[in-house]
Amino acid sequence: MTEAEQVGTVMKFLVIYIVLINVVTFFVYGIDKHRAQSRRRRISERTLLTLAAMGGSIGAWMAMRSFRHKTQHAKFRYGVPAILIAQIALLAFASCSTPKSNIAPMPLPNDDTMPLPEHSPTTIIVTYDTEVGSKPLREAIKKSGAEIIYDYSMMPGMAIRKPENMTLNEAIEYFKKVKGVVAVERDYIHRLTDPIRPKPIQR
């Protein structure tokens, strides 16, 4: 599985988790409201707040508004919105652009006899300077006939399928010359059985 596919898979499972936890939280709050009205045994406030903290803050807030439940309790009235804001801030922080200084290329391995890991024959990973932005890179992609496979949200970079009329090395050299491009590397394929080794980056 390539790096682009791995990131896509992780994002897919993350979205599924967020949807499920919020649906579950919404219905748990609704069940607690129903039990309160029928004077039955309640769900603990700790459980309700834990569900919100585990990613279900949107479902908790929607349930409070829909069922008019826990709206007079300070820990819910202020706590759930605070958890929601904190989770949104955390998500925004995780998705923000990585500073240029943090994406410096790694040095090549000293052992020239070390076999290089397998890589995709058609895909390259291109990172760009956030100050320049992605516009020059997108224009170069369109002009060359390449295709964006994945636009990373947690770093300033893209997984790009090379143009059909270029070899992989030609595509690497082509995108190196694009304004604002910081690094171009092959999309290496990692397996659980592979030994850990430094990954060379095309500079």
LOPADO-168921 format. One line per field, with one value per residue: residue in one letter; x, y, z of N, C-alpha, C in turn. Coordinates in steps of 0.001 Angstrom, whole numbers, plus 500000, padded with zeros to 6 digits. Example, Ala and Ser with C-alpha at 12.3 -4.5 7.8 and 13.67 -1.06 7.14 Angstrom:
<recs>
residuo	c(A/S)
n_u	c(513190/512850)
n_v	c(494310/497750)
n_w	c(507800/507080)
ca_u	c(512300/513670)
ca_v	c(495500/498940)
ca_w	c(507800/507140)
c_u	c(513200/512900)
c_v	c(496700/500030)
c_w	c(507800/507870)
</recs>
This chain:
<recs>
residuo	c(M/T/E/A/E/Q/V/G/T/V/M/K/F/L/V/I/Y/I/V/L/I/N/V/V/T/F/F/V/Y/G/I/D/K/H/R/A/Q/S/R/R/R/R/I/S/E/R/T/L/L/T/L/A/A/M/G/G/S/I/G/A/W/M/A/M/R/S/F/R/H/K/T/Q/H/A/K/F/R/Y/G/V/P/A/I/L/I/A/Q/I/A/L/L/A/F/A/S/C/S/T/P/K/S/N/I/A/P/M/P/L/P/N/D/D/T/M/P/L/P/E/H/S/P/T/T/I/I/V/T/Y/D/T/E/V/G/S/K/P/L/R/E/A/I/K/K/S/G/A/E/I/I/Y/D/Y/S/M/M/P/G/M/A/I/R/K/P/E/N/M/T/L/N/E/A/I/E/Y/F/K/K/V/K/G/V/V/A/V/E/R/D/Y/I/H/R/L/T/D/P/I/R/P/K/P/I/Q/R)
n_u	c(500850/500631/501920/500045/497671/497568/497186/494703/493120/493280/492034/489486/488559/488619/486642/484397/484396/483937/481370/479867/480292/479075/476421/475738/476109/474151/471763/472059/471886/469254/467936/468493/467072/464464/464295/464473/462057/460267/460897/462820/465784/468709/471172/474564/476038/478741/479186/477780/479229/481714/481260/480904/483476/484939/484677/482096/480915/479443/477112/476208/475699/473714/471718/471142/470010/467869/466334/466021/467620/469556/470198/470130/472082/475195/477657/477115/475888/477915/480135/479911/479809/482385/484029/483436/484445/487163/487770/487340/489325/491587/491401/491704/494288/495717/495333/496561/499044/502282/505271/507932/510492/510222/510067/512409/514566/515581/518849/520667/521106/524228/525248/525811/525141/522787/519591/516981/513712/510600/508653/505861/505253/504134/503474/504251/505396/504912/506040/505410/506277/504664/504426/504586/502511/500056/499344/501224/502146/499780/499133/501293/500800/498395/499226/501120/499673/499461/498026/496216/496273/495954/495363/497072/495976/497217/499755/501741/501428/501170/499987/500836/499925/502015/502475/501426/503187/505707/508584/509067/511328/511682/509371/509849/512088/510896/508921/510546/511493/509439/508031/508246/508235/509363/510336/510620/509602/509681/506779/506850/506385/505282/505637/504568/506513/508847/512223/513274/514476/516375/514658/515260/515088/514144/515957)
n_v	c(498804/502178/505379/507427/505950/504821/507075/507919/505733/505856/508348/507750/505820/507429/509344/507669/506775/509191/509874/507658/507746/510145/509722/507623/508970/510975/509438/508185/510344/511020/508734/508947/511263/510370/508443/510105/511473/509413/508687/506681/504623/506541/507436/507874/511090/511267/509323/510451/512834/511732/510435/512686/513786/511838/512347/512726/515225/516886/515400/515301/518020/518568/516835/517915/520313/519413/517692/519263/518776/518552/521203/523083/522430/523372/522116/520777/522674/524550/522928/520968/522592/523693/521445/520763/523009/522757/520322/520963/522903/521310/519589/521448/522310/519963/519761/521917/523709/522299/523715/524946/524384/522031/520015/519262/517547/514153/512781/510798/507229/505909/503530/502416/500049/499249/498016/499844/500680/499391/501233/503175/502933/505022/507191/510191/512106/515391/518216/521583/525093/526883/529609/530319/528844/526589/527143/527540/524892/523469/524568/523641/520913/520716/521687/519788/517489/515772/514174/514864/512796/512715/515311/516474/517245/517688/518519/520613/519392/517049/513988/512810/511614/510709/512275/510588/510727/510946/509584/508214/509375/511590/513016/513616/515338/517362/518451/519319/521721/523477/526464/527192/524545/522283/519686/516591/513307/509729/507594/505578/502106/500464/497648/495503/493639/494724/495793/498467/501357/504227/506567/507624/510920/512745/515505)
n_w	c(500000/499110/500356/499928/499680/502216/503867/502883/503651/506477/506922/505991/507850/510108/509591/509500/512160/513581/512664/513608/516442/517078/516300/518046/520506/520325/520414/522901/524662/524084/525026/527748/528339/527904/529935/532130/531990/532398/534902/535383/535898/535491/532967/533752/534422/533997/532045/529892/529442/528873/526425/524813/525013/523726/521091/520385/520615/518907/518425/521071/521622/519698/520589/523091/522315/520731/522377/524564/526811/529719/529565/531573/533279/534385/533850/531518/529906/529484/529342/527228/524792/525128/524922/522280/520880/521552/520304/517628/517333/517763/515566/513515/514051/513564/510867/509807/507884/507572/508815/506712/507620/508923/507110/505998/503751/504296/504916/502506/502675/503960/503092/500024/498894/499942/499324/497723/498909/497554/495179/493947/490471/489125/490704/492503/495344/496160/497836/498886/499299/501810/501790/499160/498144/496618/494024/491740/491514/490981/488507/487003/487136/485714/483214/482419/482174/484243/487195/490159/492863/495629/497897/500450/503745/506146/505663/503494/500634/497845/496413/493322/490134/487551/484278/481272/479172/480236/481904/485221/486431/484769/485353/488029/487804/486340/488076/490128/489224/489416/490626/494059/494903/497296/497810/496038/495843/495439/495663/498101/498830/501628/503697/506387/506917/506063/506687/508884/507432/506384/504321/501100/499753/496914/495964)
ca_u	c(500000/501423/501657/498789/496568/497521/496565/493292/492450/493169/491026/488175/488157/488398/485324/483399/484357/483306/479931/479261/480304/478097/475086/475545/475965/472846/470707/472231/471302/467810/467468/468547/465949/463242/464302/464199/460626/459517/461428/463551/467202/469352/472552/475382/476548/480105/479099/477347/480339/482779/480904/481202/484933/485497/484429/480664/480439/478408/475897/475751/475139/472467/470721/470740/469119/466667/465527/466042/468111/470762/470510/470210/473225/476352/478722/476725/475591/479180/481146/479812/480341/483834/484638/483272/485407/488502/487970/487477/490654/492560/491331/492287/495736/496267/495201/497250/500235/503534/506291/508936/511661/509944/509988/513719/514834/516472/520060/520671/521853/525645/525556/525317/524678/521488/518521/515950/512374/509779/507856/504867/505867/503433/503097/505290/504927/505506/505733/505651/506421/503361/504430/504310/501188/499949/498906/502174/502184/498551/499245/502237/500115/497440/499956/501846/498757/499494/496749/496309/495649/495559/495823/497214/495455/498066/501040/501627/501916/500199/500369/500557/500176/502830/501892/501687/504296/506952/508994/508994/512451/511415/508350/510509/512895/509980/508280/511587/511723/508238/508182/507690/508369/510421/510907/509889/510065/508862/505764/507367/505434/505763/504981/504869/507688/510035/513082/513270/515650/516160/514019/515864/514183/514695/516124)
ca_v	c(500000/503392/506357/508115/505041/504674/508283/507873/504720/506389/509398/507114/505237/508522/509913/506681/506803/510436/509768/506665/508188/511218/509109/506917/509966/511611/508543/507952/511511/510898/507686/509490/512194/509558/507845/511170/511770/508276/508450/505418/504767/507431/507231/508772/512281/510968/508610/511401/513742/510934/510263/513951/513944/510839/512770/512856/516520/517410/514661/515719/519373/518482/516183/518886/521280/518753/517128/520208/517914/518994/522590/523896/521968/524168/521294/520430/523915/525153/521908/520353/523519/523839/520244/520875/524008/522183/519290/521646/523521/520235/519141/522505/522288/518791/519931/523129/523473/522046/524702/524490/523877/520695/519038/519186/516201/513312/512422/509492/506239/505841/502265/502473/498718/498968/498070/500841/500090/499475/502452/503173/503309/506146/508229/510915/512968/516715/519181/522941/526148/527461/531031/530399/528256/525449/527562/527186/523438/523052/524970/522720/519620/520832/521888/518580/516370/514904/514090/514869/511623/513072/516624/516292/518334/517886/519060/521242/518447/516303/512771/513136/510588/511323/512292/509366/510927/511114/508535/508676/510283/512837/513736/514144/516490/518414/519117/519984/523054/524297/527494/526888/523131/522065/518349/515629/511968/508611/507130/504271/501104/499899/496441/495249/492780/495452/496341/499935/501940/505615/506692/508731/511913/513430/516920)
ca_w	c(500000/499032/501410/499615/499992/503667/504416/502508/504475/507830/506910/505809/509134/511046/509292/509932/513626/514036/512386/514501/517840/517245/516227/519312/521567/520169/520879/524338/525323/523932/525934/529106/528463/528034/531269/533100/531938/532936/536249/535433/536229/534514/532524/534560/533741/533579/530759/528863/529136/528263/525016/524147/524956/522810/519713/520148/521111/518008/518737/522397/521518/518941/521436/524107/521672/520211/523462/525693/527876/530407/529202/532780/534060/533956/533284/530153/529164/529092/529109/525900/523785/525306/524333/520830/520395/521699/519282/516343/517335/517610/514180/512690/514279/512895/509425/509350/507074/508265/508452/505754/508312/509436/506034/505366/503259/505079/504177/501863/503450/503641/502429/498646/498478/500555/498321/497969/499022/496359/495072/492876/489191/488483/491665/493221/496417/495984/498887/498412/500302/502136/501455/497715/497929/495705/492687/490677/491369/490301/487102/486368/487012/484609/481962/482039/482001/485424/487916/491621/493482/496997/498362/501895/504569/507313/505248/502172/499642/497047/495701/491920/489122/486504/482937/480516/478233/480982/482823/486606/486672/484050/486116/489229/487393/485885/489212/490918/488684/489598/491656/495369/495261/498283/497638/495202/496165/494968/496620/498495/499303/502883/504180/507789/507010/505606/507745/508973/506815/505966/503005/500350/499189/495743/496249)
c_u	c(500882/501058/500331/497588/496429/496833/495070/492504/492241/492074/489624/487672/487878/487020/484216/483257/483617/481795/479264/479197/479288/476659/474771/475303/474602/471744/470837/471659/469775/467221/467451/467408/464648/463159/463999/462705/459786/460004/462065/465017/467929/470722/473417/475888/477975/480117/478727/478483/481501/482515/481207/482698/485580/485240/482960/480086/479354/477077/475322/475077/473801/471361/470225/469761/467796/465732/465379/466490/469432/471115/470634/471367/474484/477416/478407/476524/476863/480238/481120/480267/481853/484573/484572/484287/486830/488782/488110/488856/491742/492594/491964/493798/496379/496264/495975/498527/501453/504557/507352/510123/511465/509893/511300/513988/515791/517712/519941/521450/523300/526009/524945/524783/523315/520389/517458/514584/511587/508970/506867/505531/505242/503181/504318/504629/505664/505067/506142/505714/505055/503291/504144/502906/501204/499614/499910/502228/500950/498588/500182/501611/499163/498147/500616/500934/498819/498143/496989/495547/495135/496182/495865/496709/496366/499478/500867/502200/500794/500824/499910/500857/500872/502100/502269/502890/505636/507278/508912/510110/512252/510378/508950/511305/512015/509398/509286/511744/510533/508457/507505/507815/509575/511112/510000/510452/509143/507872/506124/506286/506023/504947/505401/506140/508959/510877/513024/514565/515364/515579/514628/514806/514873/514762/516514)
c_v	c(501241/504356/507073/507250/504857/505870/508295/506886/505219/507449/508818/506531/506320/509140/508970/506699/508034/510388/508826/507157/509295/510707/508401/507907/510631/510732/508242/509127/511460/509859/508195/510479/511432/508927/508893/511474/510652/507849/507074/505692/505509/506925/508273/509953/512054/510262/509567/512338/512998/510711/511532/514128/512975/511183/512977/514178/517123/516727/515061/517091/519357/517847/517137/519901/520639/518290/518087/519469/518451/520450/523505/523480/522654/523317/520837/521687/524581/524111/521319/521317/523702/522649/520310/521848/523454/521140/519904/522287/522480/519732/520165/522527/521126/518945/521127/522763/523259/523086/524101/523841/522454/519636/518964/517755/515450/512978/511027/508510/506177/504589/502267/501134/498389/499059/499084/500162/500245/500767/502320/503610/504542/507329/508870/511779/514299/517611/520570/523923/526798/528944/531250/529882/527178/525855/527215/525681/522943/523409/524036/521341/519638/520914/520598/517398/515372/514950/514074/513660/511963/514404/516571/517507/518647/518342/519678/520333/517719/515009/512952/511926/511245/511347/511025/509497/511157/509844/509090/509673/511622/513677/514357/515392/517663/519186/519762/521450/523994/525260/527055/525436/522955/520725/517508/514254/510918/508212/505703/503389/500443/498668/496207/494426/493494/495894/497854/500451/503381/505658/507874/509644/512607/514925/517696)
c_w	c(500000/500162/501188/499976/501499/504318/504114/503353/505900/507902/506785/507133/510165/510844/509761/511451/514133/513823/513389/515945/518074/517156/517546/520448/521526/520748/522372/525132/525236/524867/527369/529352/528662/529425/532340/533154/532540/534315/536393/535726/535105/534093/533243/533727/533262/532227/529632/528464/528479/526783/524221/523971/523985/521351/519402/520572/520211/518283/520077/522325/520774/519778/522520/523534/521245/521323/524647/526962/528414/530117/530411/533681/533529/533286/531866/529303/528656/528721/527716/524792/523895/524710/522816/520243/520460/520630/517894/516230/517129/516172/513247/512833/513542/511383/508892/508620/507959/507864/507551/506443/508812/508353/505269/504937/504171/504258/503592/502716/503002/502862/501041/498174/499049/499501/498696/498084/497724/496360/493919/491574/488559/489408/492313/494295/496296/497146/498419/499578/500550/501787/499969/497421/496867/494263/491593/490436/490635/488816/486348/486166/485815/483262/481484/481749/483138/486135/489416/492160/494872/497369/499883/502654/505747/506960/503869/501098/498937/496546/494258/491038/487937/485169/482168/479589/478932/481751/484241/486906/485963/484793/487376/488883/486976/487075/490162/490514/488881/490776/492961/495803/496174/498065/496758/495517/495570/496058/497006/499094/500544/503243/505622/507956/506573/506796/507732/508384/506463/504566/502250/499760/498021/496044/495005)
</recs>
